[in-house]
């Protein structure tokens, strides 16, 4: 079994790492909740007018095959839902990014994020969170 096959296995101990396209579908499903291909297509058309129903259905089938989505086949139209919670996926992707981009340093990642576009109110919220967390 190749490393790629292992990453795609639904039974793998490692979480599946979604591609950019798969991540956009997961984000849409996190917003809509469980949905049929038609419902998801209609939702995603707001941002991607070029997206066809056939593309949405095919992507959902691929993601189901990779173990990223569950599929309820009890109704005529299959209902798809992410198998992993949004916060778990975010944590997994963030840990991966910290390792790859910041040489494992969460501090470097936070400092880079704070150098970016962080509003004054967001900085205050972060400071309050850190202060409360130390208590």
One Martini backbone bead per residue (centre of mass of N, CA, C, O) as a GRO file, in nm:
protein
  135
    1UNK     BB    1   0.096   0.037   0.024
    2UNK     BB    2   0.069   0.351  -0.021
    3UNK     BB    3   0.063   0.654   0.115
    4UNK     BB    4  -0.183   0.753  -0.039
    5UNK     BB    5  -0.369   0.516   0.028
    6UNK     BB    6  -0.356   0.557   0.333
    7UNK     BB    7  -0.478   0.851   0.337
    8UNK     BB    8  -0.760   0.742   0.195
    9UNK     BB    9  -0.834   0.569   0.424
   10UNK     BB   10  -1.100   0.526   0.642
   11UNK     BB   11  -0.919   0.330   0.850
   12UNK     BB   12  -0.721   0.526   0.915
   13UNK     BB   13  -0.546   0.682   1.169
   14UNK     BB   14  -0.521   0.896   0.976
   15UNK     BB   15  -0.617   1.174   0.856
   16UNK     BB   16  -0.768   1.313   0.606
   17UNK     BB   17  -0.637   1.514   0.338
   18UNK     BB   18  -0.765   1.769   0.191
   19UNK     BB   19  -0.824   1.927  -0.069
   20UNK     BB   20  -0.924   2.223  -0.182
   21UNK     BB   21  -1.188   2.115  -0.300
   22UNK     BB   22  -1.275   1.943  -0.056
   23UNK     BB   23  -1.279   2.178   0.146
   24UNK     BB   24  -1.511   2.336   0.011
   25UNK     BB   25  -1.720   2.111   0.062
   26UNK     BB   26  -1.693   2.094   0.367
   27UNK     BB   27  -1.765   2.389   0.427
   28UNK     BB   28  -2.048   2.372   0.308
   29UNK     BB   29  -2.146   2.140   0.500
   30UNK     BB   30  -2.101   2.299   0.763
   31UNK     BB   31  -2.319   2.516   0.685
   32UNK     BB   32  -2.571   2.321   0.597
   33UNK     BB   33  -2.535   2.042   0.640
   34UNK     BB   34  -2.691   1.795   0.554
   35UNK     BB   35  -2.685   1.693   0.195
   36UNK     BB   36  -2.760   1.708  -0.114
   37UNK     BB   37  -2.644   1.762  -0.419
   38UNK     BB   38  -2.853   1.979  -0.489
   39UNK     BB   39  -2.824   2.156  -0.236
   40UNK     BB   40  -2.519   2.206  -0.266
   41UNK     BB   41  -2.523   2.329  -0.544
   42UNK     BB   42  -2.702   2.573  -0.475
   43UNK     BB   43  -2.511   2.686  -0.258
   44UNK     BB   44  -2.238   2.701  -0.440
   45UNK     BB   45  -2.338   2.899  -0.671
   46UNK     BB   46  -2.284   3.172  -0.531
   47UNK     BB   47  -1.951   3.134  -0.580
   48UNK     BB   48  -1.994   2.905  -0.833
   49UNK     BB   49  -2.124   2.930  -1.147
   50UNK     BB   50  -1.953   2.678  -1.290
   51UNK     BB   51  -2.101   2.469  -1.124
   52UNK     BB   52  -2.201   2.148  -1.153
   53UNK     BB   53  -2.391   1.889  -1.064
   54UNK     BB   54  -2.198   1.665  -1.161
   55UNK     BB   55  -1.953   1.766  -0.998
   56UNK     BB   56  -2.077   1.741  -0.720
   57UNK     BB   57  -2.151   1.444  -0.724
   58UNK     BB   58  -1.868   1.335  -0.783
   59UNK     BB   59  -1.725   1.457  -0.536
   60UNK     BB   60  -1.899   1.315  -0.323
   61UNK     BB   61  -1.826   1.026  -0.411
   62UNK     BB   62  -1.524   1.048  -0.366
   63UNK     BB   63  -1.537   1.134  -0.064
   64UNK     BB   64  -1.682   0.880   0.026
   65UNK     BB   65  -1.460   0.680  -0.071
   66UNK     BB   66  -1.242   0.824   0.133
   67UNK     BB   67  -1.413   0.890   0.415
   68UNK     BB   68  -1.532   1.198   0.449
   69UNK     BB   69  -1.823   1.079   0.393
   70UNK     BB   70  -2.147   1.035   0.447
   71UNK     BB   71  -2.431   0.812   0.342
   72UNK     BB   72  -2.775   0.846   0.300
   73UNK     BB   73  -2.985   0.580   0.147
   74UNK     BB   74  -3.299   0.597   0.251
   75UNK     BB   75  -3.333   0.786   0.022
   76UNK     BB   76  -3.348   0.880  -0.292
   77UNK     BB   77  -3.173   1.106  -0.192
   78UNK     BB   78  -2.868   1.148  -0.105
   79UNK     BB   79  -2.704   1.207   0.211
   80UNK     BB   80  -2.449   1.429   0.305
   81UNK     BB   81  -2.165   1.402   0.544
   82UNK     BB   82  -1.941   1.467   0.758
   83UNK     BB   83  -1.720   1.268   0.963
   84UNK     BB   84  -1.592   1.529   1.059
   85UNK     BB   85  -1.536   1.771   1.257
   86UNK     BB   86  -1.452   2.090   1.220
   87UNK     BB   87  -1.248   2.116   1.461
   88UNK     BB   88  -1.082   1.863   1.389
   89UNK     BB   89  -0.992   1.955   1.111
   90UNK     BB   90  -0.857   2.217   1.194
   91UNK     BB   91  -0.650   2.093   1.387
   92UNK     BB   92  -0.513   1.906   1.184
   93UNK     BB   93  -0.431   2.126   0.975
   94UNK     BB   94  -0.271   2.303   1.173
   95UNK     BB   95  -0.060   2.097   1.258
   96UNK     BB   96   0.049   2.053   0.974
   97UNK     BB   97   0.131   2.348   0.921
   98UNK     BB   98   0.326   2.382   1.156
   99UNK     BB   99   0.523   2.166   1.056
  100UNK     BB  100   0.570   2.270   0.754
  101UNK     BB  101   0.599   2.601   0.802
  102UNK     BB  102   0.705   2.619   1.137
  103UNK     BB  103   0.879   2.380   1.252
  104UNK     BB  104   0.666   2.325   1.506
  105UNK     BB  105   0.589   2.635   1.572
  106UNK     BB  106   0.333   2.795   1.725
  107UNK     BB  107   0.455   3.070   1.780
  108UNK     BB  108   0.523   3.144   1.486
  109UNK     BB  109   0.232   3.130   1.388
  110UNK     BB  110   0.111   3.347   1.571
  111UNK     BB  111   0.299   3.579   1.489
  112UNK     BB  112   0.222   3.576   1.190
  113UNK     BB  113  -0.081   3.631   1.236
  114UNK     BB  114  -0.039   3.907   1.393
  115UNK     BB  115   0.102   4.051   1.143
  116UNK     BB  116  -0.145   4.063   1.019
  117UNK     BB  117  -0.495   4.091   0.993
  118UNK     BB  118  -0.556   4.241   1.302
  119UNK     BB  119  -0.767   4.362   1.498
  120UNK     BB  120  -0.810   4.523   1.784
  121UNK     BB  121  -1.042   4.342   1.892
  122UNK     BB  122  -0.893   4.074   1.843
  123UNK     BB  123  -0.654   4.131   2.028
  124UNK     BB  124  -0.823   4.158   2.284
  125UNK     BB  125  -0.942   3.871   2.278
  126UNK     BB  126  -0.672   3.724   2.291
  127UNK     BB  127  -0.571   3.846   2.556
  128UNK     BB  128  -0.809   3.747   2.726
  129UNK     BB  129  -0.774   3.447   2.673
  130UNK     BB  130  -0.485   3.426   2.788
  131UNK     BB  131  -0.553   3.529   3.070
  132UNK     BB  132  -0.776   3.318   3.138
  133UNK     BB  133  -0.594   3.062   3.084
  134UNK     BB  134  -0.390   3.130   3.331
  135UNK     BB  135  -0.607   3.107   3.576
   0.00000   0.00000   0.00000
